[in-house]
């Protein structure tokens, strides 16, 4: 992939993309091209004017990586993606700019247009319609997006000044978690990935406080993002039944396919013994040889369960797991407080408890 980019750059020294089209009724009108930074602030990067016939053409400096841009006319916007040095064409009118237009040049540009027009038709005052719309957007544009810009773009859209997918809304956390998981798999080096992961984790914390399943242990209330999976005994074991008030808890995701898993088990056992068992561990094994896992799991002193990535994907989405090993830490008060990617990070966080 990196080699392909270098070859492309060598063939195009300016590394520009072309934006052209026609805005009917726009005679010598000012058009501004803007790009958002990773804090969501739109910045002008180039401009041009239409001719007497409404036509325009401009070569815009590409960011060198996939980015979202918008064309601005009199405070109205048309959004479009650019993957590299694409040729994007916009057709609209002075009166219909931002509402009635067409985009061409790439399949993703066409989908941007399709989504934005569908959003304009959304009856935002009908809650059931909004919820169904978001579900359909997930299935159509996010679920199989493989990290393309549209999956991220839909999370940025506002309706009447409010985000369509609100990271503060616990019912929308699953969408941020899904996009974060997809980006981590397909775009690990994209700056958006870390932003999405943080938003998903913060959302999970809020959901943990506001909507998490509850149980009473020693008169203290614990709230967890519930997991309910089978153990080596064939019976289901719930995370909320494993956590204990007054001691920290760890949710571990590993895979039998990972050659590092046996070593992780040894380190976890050392940690467990060093703390005198004063830590709750809920160990989720993802895929691999179920029978081999079962033979090893019966010897572990903590709760071990099995999850198939195919049939138990909800668990992985709920915890925004795209790769293993991954560790989640619950406080002694039963709140999800942090995430670690390795044993060293886990031990550093647990050192405070």
C-alpha positions as CSV (number, residue, x, y, z in Angstrom):
1,X,0.0,0.0,0.0
2,X,2.8,2.4,0.9
3,X,4.6,1.6,-2.3
4,X,1.5,2.3,-4.4
5,X,1.2,5.7,-2.7
6,X,4.8,6.6,-3.5
7,X,4.4,5.6,-7.1
8,X,1.3,7.8,-7.3
9,X,3.0,10.7,-5.7
10,X,5.9,10.4,-8.1
11,X,3.5,10.6,-11.1
12,X,1.8,13.7,-9.7
13,X,4.3,16.1,-8.3
14,X,1.6,18.6,-7.3
15,X,-0.4,15.9,-5.5
16,X,-3.6,17.7,-6.3
17,X,-7.2,16.6,-6.8
18,X,-9.4,18.3,-9.3
19,X,-12.8,19.8,-8.3
20,X,-15.0,21.1,-11.1
21,X,-18.6,21.4,-12.1
22,X,-21.4,23.8,-12.7
23,X,-23.6,25.9,-10.4
24,X,-26.5,27.0,-12.6
25,X,-27.5,30.6,-11.9
26,X,-24.2,31.4,-10.2
27,X,-22.5,34.2,-12.2
28,X,-19.0,35.0,-10.9
29,X,-19.9,33.5,-7.5
30,X,-17.2,32.8,-4.8
31,X,-16.6,29.2,-4.0
32,X,-14.5,28.1,-1.0
33,X,-13.0,24.7,-0.4
34,X,-12.7,23.8,3.3
35,X,-11.2,20.9,5.2
36,X,-11.8,20.1,8.9
37,X,-8.9,19.5,11.3
38,X,-9.2,16.6,13.7
39,X,-10.9,18.8,16.3
40,X,-13.7,19.3,13.8
41,X,-12.9,22.9,13.0
42,X,-13.3,23.7,9.3
43,X,-10.5,25.7,7.6
44,X,-10.5,27.3,4.2
45,X,-7.7,25.8,2.0
46,X,-8.5,27.2,-1.5
47,X,-11.1,29.2,-3.4
48,X,-12.2,30.0,-6.9
49,X,-15.0,31.8,-8.7
50,X,-17.6,30.6,-11.2
51,X,-17.6,31.8,-14.7
52,X,-20.6,33.6,-16.3
53,X,-22.0,30.2,-17.2
54,X,-21.7,28.9,-13.6
55,X,-18.8,26.6,-14.5
56,X,-15.8,26.3,-12.3
57,X,-12.6,24.2,-12.1
58,X,-9.9,24.2,-9.4
59,X,-6.9,22.0,-8.6
60,X,-6.7,21.7,-4.8
61,X,-3.7,20.5,-2.8
62,X,-4.4,17.0,-1.5
63,X,-3.7,16.1,2.1
64,X,-2.0,12.9,0.8
65,X,-4.4,10.8,2.9
66,X,-8.1,10.2,2.7
67,X,-9.9,13.4,3.8
68,X,-13.4,15.0,4.0
69,X,-13.9,18.4,2.3
70,X,-16.7,20.7,1.7
71,X,-17.5,23.3,-1.0
72,X,-19.0,26.5,0.4
73,X,-21.3,28.9,-1.4
74,X,-23.1,31.7,0.5
75,X,-23.0,29.7,3.8
76,X,-24.3,26.5,2.2
77,X,-22.3,23.3,2.0
78,X,-21.7,20.3,-0.2
79,X,-19.6,17.6,1.5
80,X,-17.4,15.2,-0.4
81,X,-14.5,12.7,0.3
82,X,-11.1,12.6,-1.5
83,X,-9.0,9.5,-1.2
84,X,-6.0,10.7,-3.1
85,X,-5.9,12.6,-6.4
86,X,-9.4,12.0,-7.5
87,X,-11.5,14.1,-10.0
88,X,-14.7,15.2,-8.2
89,X,-17.5,16.8,-10.2
90,X,-20.3,18.9,-8.6
91,X,-23.5,19.9,-10.3
92,X,-26.0,22.1,-8.6
93,X,-27.8,25.5,-8.8
94,X,-27.6,28.8,-6.9
95,X,-30.9,28.2,-5.3
96,X,-30.6,24.5,-4.6
97,X,-26.9,24.5,-3.4
98,X,-26.5,22.1,-0.5
99,X,-29.9,20.4,-1.1
100,X,-30.2,19.6,-4.8
101,X,-27.0,18.5,-6.3
102,X,-25.1,15.6,-7.7
103,X,-21.6,14.3,-7.0
104,X,-19.5,12.1,-9.2
105,X,-15.9,10.9,-9.5
106,X,-15.9,8.1,-7.0
107,X,-18.3,5.6,-5.5
108,X,-17.8,7.0,-2.0
109,X,-18.6,10.5,-3.2
110,X,-21.9,9.1,-4.6
111,X,-22.6,7.6,-1.2
112,X,-21.9,10.9,0.6
113,X,-24.5,12.5,-1.6
114,X,-27.0,9.7,-1.0
115,X,-26.6,9.9,2.8
116,X,-26.8,13.6,3.0
117,X,-29.9,13.7,0.9
118,X,-31.5,11.0,3.0
119,X,-30.7,13.0,6.1
120,X,-32.4,16.1,4.7
121,X,-35.6,14.0,4.3
122,X,-35.5,12.7,7.9
123,X,-38.5,13.8,10.0
124,X,-36.3,14.7,13.0
125,X,-39.3,15.4,15.3
126,X,-40.4,11.7,15.2
127,X,-38.2,9.8,17.6
128,X,-39.0,6.4,16.1
129,X,-38.1,7.6,12.6
130,X,-34.8,8.9,13.8
131,X,-33.9,5.7,15.7
132,X,-34.9,3.6,12.6
133,X,-32.9,5.9,10.3
134,X,-29.8,5.5,12.5
135,X,-30.2,1.8,12.5
136,X,-30.5,1.8,8.7
137,X,-27.5,4.1,8.3
138,X,-25.4,1.6,10.4
139,X,-26.5,-1.4,8.3
140,X,-26.0,0.5,5.0
141,X,-22.9,2.7,5.5
142,X,-21.1,1.6,8.7
143,X,-21.4,-2.2,9.2
144,X,-19.3,-3.2,6.2
145,X,-17.4,0.1,5.7
146,X,-13.9,-1.3,6.2
147,X,-12.7,2.0,7.6
148,X,-13.8,4.2,4.7
149,X,-14.5,7.9,5.4
150,X,-18.3,7.6,5.2
151,X,-18.4,5.5,8.4
152,X,-16.7,8.4,10.2
153,X,-18.6,11.1,8.4
154,X,-22.0,10.0,9.5
155,X,-21.0,10.4,13.1
156,X,-20.1,14.1,12.5
157,X,-23.5,15.1,11.1
158,X,-25.8,17.4,13.0
159,X,-29.6,18.0,12.6
160,X,-31.0,21.3,13.9
161,X,-27.8,21.9,15.8
162,X,-27.8,18.5,17.5
163,X,-25.5,15.6,16.5
164,X,-27.4,12.8,14.8
165,X,-25.2,10.3,16.6
166,X,-24.6,11.8,20.0
167,X,-21.6,10.4,21.9
168,X,-23.3,11.6,25.1
169,X,-26.3,9.5,24.4
170,X,-25.9,6.0,25.9
171,X,-28.0,4.5,23.2
172,X,-25.6,5.8,20.5
173,X,-22.5,4.4,22.1
174,X,-22.7,1.2,20.1
175,X,-22.3,3.2,16.9
176,X,-19.2,4.9,18.0
177,X,-17.8,1.6,19.4
178,X,-18.5,0.0,16.0
179,X,-16.8,2.7,14.0
180,X,-13.8,2.8,16.4
181,X,-13.4,-1.0,16.1
182,X,-13.5,-0.9,12.3
183,X,-11.0,2.0,12.2
184,X,-8.7,0.3,14.5
185,X,-8.6,-2.8,12.2
186,X,-8.4,-1.0,8.9
187,X,-7.0,2.4,9.7
188,X,-4.8,2.0,12.8
189,X,-2.6,5.0,12.0
190,X,-5.4,7.4,11.1
191,X,-5.6,10.2,13.8
192,X,-9.4,9.7,13.8
193,X,-8.9,6.2,15.2
194,X,-7.6,7.3,18.6
195,X,-10.3,10.0,18.8
196,X,-13.0,7.5,18.1
197,X,-11.6,5.0,20.6
198,X,-11.5,7.7,23.3
199,X,-15.1,8.7,22.5
200,X,-16.2,5.1,22.6
201,X,-14.5,4.5,25.9
202,X,-16.0,7.6,27.4
203,X,-19.4,6.6,26.1
204,X,-19.0,3.2,27.7
205,X,-18.2,4.8,31.0
206,X,-21.3,6.9,30.8
207,X,-23.4,3.9,29.8
208,X,-21.8,2.0,32.7
209,X,-23.0,4.6,35.1
210,X,-26.4,5.3,33.6
211,X,-27.6,2.1,31.9
212,X,-25.3,-0.7,33.1
213,X,-26.9,-3.8,34.5
214,X,-26.9,-3.7,38.3
215,X,-26.5,-6.1,41.1
216,X,-26.2,-5.7,44.9
217,X,-23.1,-7.2,46.6
218,X,-22.6,-6.6,50.3
219,X,-25.1,-3.7,50.1
220,X,-23.0,-2.0,47.4
221,X,-24.3,-1.5,43.9
222,X,-22.1,-2.6,41.0
223,X,-22.8,-1.5,37.4
224,X,-21.3,-3.4,34.5
225,X,-21.4,-3.7,30.8
226,X,-22.8,-7.2,31.0
227,X,-21.2,-10.2,29.4
228,X,-23.0,-13.6,29.7
229,X,-21.0,-16.4,28.0
230,X,-20.4,-20.2,28.6
231,X,-17.6,-21.5,30.7
232,X,-15.7,-24.8,30.5
233,X,-18.5,-26.4,32.5
234,X,-21.0,-25.6,29.7
235,X,-22.9,-23.2,31.9
236,X,-23.2,-19.4,31.3
237,X,-21.4,-17.1,33.6
238,X,-22.2,-13.4,33.9
239,X,-19.6,-10.7,34.5
240,X,-21.8,-9.1,37.1
241,X,-21.7,-12.3,39.1
242,X,-17.9,-12.3,39.0
243,X,-17.1,-8.7,40.1
244,X,-17.0,-8.2,43.8
245,X,-17.4,-4.9,45.7
246,X,-14.3,-3.7,47.3
247,X,-11.8,-5.3,44.9
248,X,-10.8,-4.3,41.4
249,X,-12.0,-6.3,38.4
250,X,-10.3,-7.2,35.1
251,X,-12.0,-8.2,31.9
252,X,-9.5,-10.0,29.6
253,X,-9.9,-10.7,25.9
254,X,-7.4,-13.2,24.4
255,X,-7.4,-15.8,21.7
256,X,-6.2,-19.4,21.6
257,X,-4.8,-18.6,18.1
258,X,-2.4,-16.0,19.6
259,X,0.9,-17.6,20.5
260,X,1.3,-15.0,23.3
261,X,-1.8,-16.3,25.2
262,X,0.0,-18.9,27.3
263,X,2.5,-16.3,28.5
264,X,-0.3,-13.9,29.2
265,X,-2.0,-16.6,31.4
266,X,1.2,-17.0,33.3
267,X,1.5,-13.3,33.9
268,X,-2.1,-13.1,35.0
269,X,-1.6,-15.9,37.4
270,X,1.4,-14.2,38.9
271,X,-0.6,-11.0,39.3
272,X,-3.5,-12.9,40.8
273,X,-1.3,-14.7,43.3
274,X,0.7,-11.6,44.1
275,X,-2.5,-9.9,45.1
276,X,-3.6,-12.8,47.2
277,X,-6.6,-13.4,44.9
278,X,-7.9,-9.9,45.8
279,X,-8.9,-9.2,42.2
280,X,-11.8,-10.4,40.1
281,X,-10.8,-11.7,36.6
282,X,-13.3,-12.5,33.9
283,X,-11.4,-14.0,31.0
284,X,-13.0,-14.0,27.5
285,X,-11.4,-16.4,25.0
286,X,-12.2,-15.4,21.4
287,X,-12.4,-18.2,18.8
288,X,-9.6,-20.7,18.5
289,X,-9.9,-24.4,19.4
290,X,-12.8,-24.6,21.8
291,X,-11.8,-28.0,23.1
292,X,-8.1,-26.9,23.7
293,X,-9.4,-23.8,25.5
294,X,-11.7,-25.9,27.7
295,X,-8.8,-28.2,28.8
296,X,-6.7,-25.2,29.9
297,X,-9.5,-23.1,31.3
298,X,-10.5,-25.6,34.0
299,X,-7.1,-25.1,35.6
300,X,-7.4,-21.3,35.9
301,X,-8.4,-19.8,39.3
302,X,-10.7,-17.2,37.7
303,X,-13.8,-17.1,35.5
304,X,-13.0,-18.2,32.0
305,X,-15.6,-18.1,29.2
306,X,-15.7,-18.6,25.5
307,X,-16.8,-16.2,22.7
308,X,-17.1,-16.9,19.0
309,X,-16.4,-13.8,17.0
310,X,-19.1,-15.0,14.6
311,X,-21.9,-15.7,17.0
312,X,-20.9,-13.5,20.0
313,X,-20.0,-10.3,18.1
314,X,-22.1,-8.2,20.4
315,X,-19.7,-8.7,23.3
316,X,-16.8,-7.6,21.2
317,X,-18.7,-4.5,19.9
318,X,-19.9,-3.6,23.4
319,X,-16.3,-3.4,24.6
320,X,-14.9,-2.1,21.3
321,X,-12.5,-5.0,20.9
322,X,-10.8,-5.2,17.5
323,X,-7.7,-7.0,18.5
324,X,-6.4,-9.2,21.4
325,X,-5.0,-9.1,24.0
326,X,-7.1,-6.3,25.4
327,X,-7.8,-5.6,29.1
328,X,-10.5,-3.6,30.8
329,X,-10.3,-2.5,34.4
330,X,-13.2,-2.0,36.8
331,X,-12.7,-0.1,40.0
332,X,-13.5,-1.6,43.4
333,X,-16.7,0.5,43.2
334,X,-17.7,-1.4,40.0
335,X,-17.1,1.3,37.4
336,X,-15.3,0.8,34.1
337,X,-12.3,3.1,34.5
338,X,-9.7,2.2,31.9
339,X,-8.4,0.0,29.2
340,X,-4.9,-1.5,28.7
341,X,-3.4,-3.1,25.6
342,X,-0.8,-5.2,27.5
343,X,0.1,-6.7,30.9
344,X,2.5,-3.9,31.7
345,X,-0.3,-1.3,31.2
346,X,-2.7,-3.4,33.2
347,X,-0.3,-3.7,36.2
348,X,0.4,0.0,36.1
349,X,-3.3,0.8,36.4
350,X,-4.0,-1.8,39.0
351,X,-1.1,-0.4,41.1
352,X,-3.5,2.4,42.2
353,X,-5.9,-0.2,43.8
